[in-house]
Amino acid sequence: MSFSDDQLTIEGLSAGEGSGRVLLLACGALAHEILALIRINNWTHMDLQCLPANLHLTPDKIPDEVETAVTKHRSDFDKIFVVYADCGTGGLLEKRCDDLEVQMMAGPHCYSFFEGNEVFASHAETEFAAFYLTDFLVRQFDSFVWKPMGLDRHPQLLEIYFGNYEKLVYLAQTNTPELDRLAEQAAERLGLPYERRFTGYGDLANELVAIT
């Protein structure tokens, strides 16, 4: 990373501020970022429990998995916060969280809340043909994009899947040269123009502050 830990400290929140045990029930794709925020801001009252990141391949299963985890851990914590956005559940996760009386991240997906939901929405109409990657997806491009789509076995599918995309946008949470290089390679493999946009942790950081 090209910035210091101090630059990631959330403004206006003292280290260790907050009372009561909080469980962050999160998508595994966000583990690295959440752990960094917990460590940097000394949120010692927060614990992280991740569900498998590959649930995104079957989003209809996310609400049930979240409910199972909430039910299992509810008695051990003062508060549970679900660190998923809608993530392809078509509103079902929000309804389930309402039924369970737990809060969840706002927004349609992590691309949006990393950039900031308001900012993402402001250019959504002009970027509907953009393919987005985050730090996690850059690291796991083969496992979460290339292989699940069968492109390792059937390269002829590339045009079918990506022929209508206009560019690949890497929403970078960190300034990491190796990830920049991998993101550019991903764009080349998909045959798409490349754009990098530094977001930091966006609304993820803001919402974790709000629940402390």
N, C-alpha and C positions, 0 to 999 in steps of 0.2 A: 504494500500500500504506500502511496506517496503522501499521506497525511498522517498526523499524529493522533493518538487516542484522545487527547484533549479536544481535538476538533470535533469528535463525535459525541461529546458530553452534551446532554440535552439542556439547553438554556433554561434557567429558572427552576431547576430541580436539584436540590442538594443530594449528594451521595448518600444512599441508604434511606432517603426520605420515604415515608409510606408506612402503613401499619396493617397488620393482618397478613396471613399467608395467601398468596395469589398463585393459582395454577394457570399457566399459559398452555392451552391445549392447541397445538399448532400442526400445520402441514409440515412434513419433513423437509420440504424444499426451502423452508424459512429458518431452519435450525441454526445455520451459521450466522445469519444476521441477528436473530433474536439473542443468541448467546453472546454475541459481541456487544449488543446494547446492554444486556444484563451486567456483563463484566465491566464495561467502561463506566457505567453509571452507578455501579455498586448497589444494584437492586437486589439485596440479599433476601428480601422477603418474597421473591418470585422464583418459582420452579417451572421447568419446561418439560412437557410431555408431548412427544411428536407422534403423529400417525404416519403411516408409510406415504412417501411422496408419490408413489405410483398409483395412489387412489385417484389422481387426476386422469388416469386413463379410463377409469370407470366412475365418473363423478356421481352417478346415482347411488353409489354405496357410501358416500361421504356422510350424509345425515345420520344413517344408522350407526356408523363407526363413531361419530362424535357423541351420539346419545349414549352408547355403551361406555365410552370413556368418562363422560360427565357423571353418569350413574355410579361408576366405579370409584371415582375420586372425590365426589361432592363432599362427603363427610370429613375429608381430611383438610379442606381448605376453606377460607373465609369467602373467597371469590374465585370463580373460574371465568377466564376470558378466552374465547375461541378465536384463534388467529388463523382464520380462513376468511376470504371474501366469499362471494357467491360461488365462484370457481366452477361454473357450468352446471350447478344444481337446479337452475331455473326457479330460484326463490325457495326451494324446499329446505335448504339449510337455515335460512333466516326464520322460516316458520318453525322449524324444529327447535332452534335456539330460543325463540319466543316461548314455545311450550315448556321448555326446560328452565326458563327464566335465567338465561345466561346471555351475556353480551357477546357480540362478534365484530370482526372488522367490517368497516363500511367499504363498499365498492364492488365492482363486478369481478375483479381478479387481481392478482398481485402486480401485473403490469401497471394497472391503474393506481393502486395505492402506493407503489414505489415512486411513481412519477408525481403523485399527488392527485387525488380523484378529480379535483376541479380542473387542474391543468390538463390531465388526460382527456377529460370530457370536452375541453375547449377545442381540441384538434381531432377528436374522434371521427368527425365527418370527413376530414381531409386525409385521414390515415387508415381508412377501413381496409386498404389493400397492403398494410404493413404487417410483417411477421416479426413478433417481438421475442427477444431473449432477455433473461435476467442473468445475474452471476451464476446462479444455480444451473440454469439451463445451458449456459455456455460450458460449464464444467461437465455436465451430464448430457451433452448434445447427442451422442451416439445412443445412450440408453433411453432417453426420453423423446427423441425426435427421429433420428435416422433409422434405428432398428424397429421401433414399434410401428412405423409407417411402412416397413418392408423395403426401404430403399437400399439396404445392404444386399438384398436378394433380388430385387426387381428395380434396377435403376431407371427403367423406362417409365416408372410411375412418377418420377420427379416432375415432369411437365404437367401431368394430370393434377398433382397436388399443389404445385407452386407456380404454375404457368400464369395465374392471374394476380399473383403478388407483385407489388411494385418495388419493394425494398425490404431489407432486414434492418430492424432498429434494435440495437443493443442498449438496453436500459441498465447502465452500470451502477452498482451499489458502491463499488470501490474503484480506486485508480490502481489497477493491477495490470502491468504490461502483458503478462502471460495470458490473462483472460482477454485482453484486447486482441492479441494475436489469434487466439482460438475463435473469437467471435468473427473476426475477418475471414478466417478459414471457413467457418460455417456459412457465411454469406457466399463465398466462392463456390462451395459445394452445392449450394442451392441455386446458384446462378442469379443472385440478387444483388443490386447495389447495396452498399453498406453505409449505415449511419450509426454513430455512437453518441449516446446522450447520457451524461452523468446525472443521476438522480439522488445519490445517497440512499438513505432509508425512508425518505418521504413520510407518508402518513403512518407507516408502521411505527416509527419513532414517536410521532405525535400521539397516536392512540395508546401506546404503552405508558406515556407520560400521564395521560388522562385517567388511567385506572390505578395509578399509584396512590 
